[in-house]
Amino acid sequence: MGTELGLARFDGVRFTVFDRRHNPGLAANYIQRLLASRDGSLWIGTSNGLTHFLKGAFRTYTTRDGLSNDGVSALCEGRDGSLWVGTGQGLNRLRNGKVRVFQAADGLPDDSVKAVLEDRAGVLWVATEGGLARLDGDRFTAYTSRDGLPGGPVTALAATPDGALWAGTSHGGLARLEKGRFSGWSQGLPSQEIQSLLSDRDGNLWIGFEGHGIGRLRQGRVALYSTREGLPGFNCTNALFEDRDGTSGSACSMRGWWSCGMPPSPASANRKVWRPTWCGAAWRTRMAASGWAPTMAT
């Protein structure tokens, strides 16, 4: 788990914290993005550089190594082994120890990168402050309001098992790419400000809102989760994840890690969503026969 005070690892019982005081190889204590690589290593995007944690050792990349900016805003691992690193001043491809920078001159709508996603077909998508782009060879094709995309910054991306691409925006809600054009989706959304998206293995689309908790889009309907379901707070949810056993999770609530078990179904009997907290506790909600059963761990 990334925090403003360092990196925390939870073993199921307690947290172990890694910070610059005890681990000077870490670029900064302010952790902004995390990526678990296929080789078992961990990429750590911080406010002051990109750190690679492999076999107990930290290796940091900064502008001195070719990064366009030290503040990391997005991470994505490509099928070819490339690491894509988004910053406020462009997209970086790290491959075989070398960095290549892509910016507006290469077709990006804007240099400020918000999210990066490689879809199920291997196509790379980049969400920026100025819109969305798809990588074609070494250049990008931009998507704007002329292609049906809502205006304003694109903040989140997700690819669902049916092959659809979903984009979350800061002003226009959700948009879905179909047959080369985007169509807006607003039905059931409590807010048009989308912070994060996650497509889980059951085909559900989880939505993190600014100020309105978490939503789950399933079979055309949006279910909302807030304090009534045990959510400690619902100010923001700017990151979502699903671990190896199918547990879904979310990050950067103002008040707590939160775990949300989905209503049981044949394909999904034990899904959960996690949210971290500023108050140092971890909340986990398990699905019981009677409904939600929240517990707290510190």
C-alpha positions in Angstrom: 0.0 0.0 0.0 1.3 3.4 -0.9 1.0 6.3 1.5 2.3 9.8 2.0 4.7 8.5 4.6 6.1 5.5 2.8 5.3 2.0 1.4 3.4 -0.4 3.6 3.2 -4.2 3.2 0.4 -6.1 4.9 1.0 -9.8 5.6 -2.5 -10.5 6.8 -1.7 -9.7 10.4 0.3 -6.5 10.5 1.8 -3.8 8.4 5.6 -3.3 7.7 6.5 0.2 6.6 9.4 1.1 4.2 10.4 4.7 4.2 13.5 6.7 3.2 14.7 6.9 6.8 15.3 3.1 6.8 15.4 2.5 3.1 17.3 5.4 1.4 17.0 3.7 -2.0 13.3 4.6 -2.1 12.9 7.7 -4.2 10.4 9.4 -1.9 8.0 8.7 0.9 5.0 10.0 -1.0 3.9 6.9 -3.0 1.6 7.8 -5.9 1.4 4.6 -7.9 2.3 0.9 -7.5 2.6 -1.9 -10.0 3.3 -5.6 -9.3 5.3 -6.8 -12.3 5.0 -10.2 -13.9 8.5 -11.1 -12.7 7.5 -10.7 -9.1 9.2 -7.3 -8.6 7.4 -4.1 -7.6 7.5 -0.7 -9.4 6.9 2.3 -7.1 5.9 5.6 -8.5 6.6 8.4 -6.2 6.6 12.2 -6.1 10.3 12.3 -6.7 11.1 9.4 -9.1 10.4 5.8 -10.0 11.7 3.0 -7.8 12.1 -0.7 -8.7 12.1 -3.1 -5.8 13.6 -6.4 -6.8 15.0 -9.2 -4.6 15.2 -6.9 -1.6 17.0 -4.0 -3.3 15.8 -0.6 -4.5 16.8 1.0 -7.8 15.5 4.5 -8.6 15.0 6.2 -12.0 14.7 10.0 -12.2 15.1 12.8 -14.8 18.8 12.1 -14.6 18.1 8.7 -16.2 15.9 10.2 -18.9 12.4 10.4 -17.3 10.4 13.4 -18.5 9.5 14.3 -14.9 10.1 12.8 -11.4 6.4 12.9 -10.4 4.9 9.5 -11.4 1.2 9.6 -12.1 0.6 6.3 -13.9 2.2 2.9 -14.4 1.5 0.1 -16.9 3.4 -3.1 -17.9 3.2 -4.0 -21.6 3.1 -7.4 -23.1 6.5 -6.9 -24.6 8.0 -6.2 -21.2 8.0 -2.4 -21.6 7.1 -0.3 -18.5 5.0 2.7 -19.4 5.4 5.6 -16.9 3.0 8.6 -16.9 4.1 11.9 -15.6 2.9 15.5 -15.7 5.3 16.1 -18.6 4.8 13.2 -20.9 4.7 9.4 -21.2 7.9 7.4 -20.8 8.7 3.9 -22.1 11.3 2.1 -20.0 12.7 -0.9 -21.9 16.0 -2.7 -21.4 17.1 0.1 -19.1 16.5 2.8 -21.6 13.9 5.5 -21.5 12.0 7.0 -24.4 9.7 10.0 -23.9 6.4 10.7 -25.8 4.8 14.1 -25.6 2.3 16.2 -27.5 4.7 16.4 -30.4 4.2 12.7 -30.8 0.4 12.9 -30.9 -0.6 13.0 -27.2 -3.5 15.3 -26.6 -1.6 16.8 -23.6 1.6 16.1 -21.7 -0.1 15.6 -18.4 -0.8 11.8 -18.2 -3.5 10.5 -15.9 -3.7 6.8 -16.7 -2.2 4.2 -19.0 -3.8 0.9 -20.0 -3.0 -1.9 -22.4 -6.2 -3.6 -23.5 -6.9 -7.2 -24.1 -5.9 -6.8 -27.8 -2.6 -5.3 -26.8 -3.5 -1.8 -27.7 -2.0 0.9 -25.5 -4.4 3.7 -24.3 -3.2 6.9 -22.6 -5.5 9.2 -20.6 -4.4 12.8 -20.4 -5.5 16.2 -19.1 -6.5 17.0 -22.7 -8.2 13.8 -23.8 -7.4 10.2 -24.8 -4.9 8.7 -27.2 -4.1 5.3 -28.7 -0.6 4.2 -29.7 -0.2 3.3 -33.3 3.4 2.3 -34.0 5.5 5.1 -32.6 2.8 7.8 -32.8 -0.5 8.4 -31.1 -4.0 8.8 -32.4 -6.1 11.3 -30.3 -9.7 10.9 -29.4 -11.7 14.0 -28.5 -15.3 15.3 -28.2 -15.5 14.9 -32.0 -15.3 11.1 -31.4 -18.0 11.2 -28.7 -15.6 11.5 -25.8 -16.9 13.8 -23.0 -14.9 17.0 -22.7 -12.3 17.7 -20.1 -9.5 15.5 -18.6 -9.7 11.8 -18.9 -8.9 10.4 -15.4 -9.3 6.6 -15.6 -9.4 3.7 -18.0 -10.7 0.1 -17.9 -11.1 -2.7 -20.4 -14.0 -5.2 -19.7 -14.0 -8.9 -20.8 -16.5 -8.1 -23.6 -13.7 -6.1 -25.3 -15.1 -2.7 -24.5 -12.9 0.2 -23.4 -14.3 2.5 -20.7 -13.0 6.0 -19.9 -13.8 8.0 -16.8 -13.6 11.8 -16.9 -13.5 14.6 -14.4 -16.5 16.4 -15.8 -18.5 14.1 -18.1 -18.9 10.8 -16.3 -18.3 7.5 -18.1 -17.8 6.8 -21.9 -17.7 3.5 -23.7 -15.8 2.9 -26.9 -17.9 1.0 -29.5 -17.1 0.6 -33.2 -14.6 3.4 -33.1 -16.8 6.0 -31.3 -17.4 6.8 -27.7 -20.9 7.0 -26.2 -21.6 8.6 -22.9 -23.0 6.7 -19.9 -24.7 8.6 -17.0 -27.5 6.4 -15.9 -27.4 5.7 -12.2 -24.2 7.7 -11.6 -24.3 10.0 -8.5 -21.6 12.2 -10.0 -19.9 13.0 -13.3 -16.5 13.2 -11.5 -14.8 9.8 -12.0 -11.6 9.1 -10.1 -10.9 5.5 -10.9 -12.1 2.4 -12.7 -11.6 -1.3 -12.4 -12.9 -4.2 -14.5 -12.9 -7.4 -12.3 -12.7 -10.9 -13.5 -16.5 -11.4 -13.4 -17.0 -8.5 -15.8 -18.2 -5.9 -13.2 -17.0 -2.4 -13.7 -16.1 -0.7 -10.3 -16.2 3.1 -10.3 -14.5 5.4 -7.8 -16.2 8.8 -7.5 -15.1 12.1 -6.2 -17.2 12.6 -3.0 -19.7 9.8 -3.7 -18.0 6.6 -2.7 -17.9 3.5 -5.0 -20.2 2.2 -7.7 -20.5 -1.2 -9.4 -21.8 -1.4 -12.9 -23.3 -4.8 -13.6 -25.7 -5.8 -16.3 -26.5 -2.2 -17.1 -27.2 -1.1 -13.5 -25.1 0.8 -11.0 -25.1 -0.2 -7.3 -23.7 2.4 -5.0 -21.7 1.8 -1.7 -21.3 4.3 1.0 -21.4 4.6 4.8 -24.6 2.5 4.9 -22.6 -0.5 3.8 -19.8 0.1 6.3 -17.7 2.5 4.2 -15.8 4.6 6.8 -15.8 7.7 4.5 -16.7 8.5 1.0 -14.8 11.6 0.0 -12.7 10.1 -2.8 -11.5 6.8 -4.4 -8.6 7.4 -6.7 -7.3 3.9 -7.2 -8.8 0.4 -7.5 -7.3 -3.1 -7.6 -8.1 -6.8 -7.7 -5.6 -9.3 -6.2 -4.8 -12.8 -7.3 -7.7 -14.5 -5.4 -10.2 -12.1 -6.9 -10.3 -9.6 -4.1 -11.0 -6.1 -5.5 -9.7 -3.1 -3.8 -9.7 0.7 -3.7 -7.3 3.4 -2.5 -7.3 6.9 -1.1 -10.5 7.3 0.8 -10.1 10.0 3.4 -11.2 7.7 6.2 -10.4 4.1 5.6 -9.5 1.0 3.8 -12.8 -0.5 2.8 -13.6 -4.1 1.7 -16.9 -4.6 -0.1 -18.2 -8.1 -0.7 -20.4 -8.3 -3.8 -23.8 -10.0 -3.6 -23.2 -13.7 -4.1 -23.4 -15.1 -7.6 -22.3 -18.4 -9.2 -19.2 -16.7 -10.6 -18.5 -14.4 -7.7 -19.1 -15.5 -4.1 -16.3 -13.7 -2.3 -15.5 -10.4 -4.1 -14.3 -7.5 -1.9 -13.3 -3.9 -2.3 -10.6 -2.2 -0.2 -10.1 1.4 0.7 -7.2 2.9 2.8 -7.5 5.5 5.4 -5.7 8.5 6.8 -6.5 7.3 10.3 -4.3 4.2 10.2 -7.0 1.5 10.4 -8.0 -1.1 7.8 -11.7 -1.9 7.4 -12.7 -5.1 5.8 -16.3 -6.1 5.0 -17.1 -9.7 4.5 -20.3 -11.0 3.0 -22.4 -13.0 5.5 -25.7 -14.8 4.9 -27.5 -11.8 6.5 -25.6 -9.2 4.5 -22.5 -7.0 5.3 -20.3 -7.9 8.2 -17.6 -5.2 8.7 -14.5 -5.7 10.9 -11.5 -3.4 11.5 -7.8 -4.2 11.7 -5.0 -1.8 12.7 
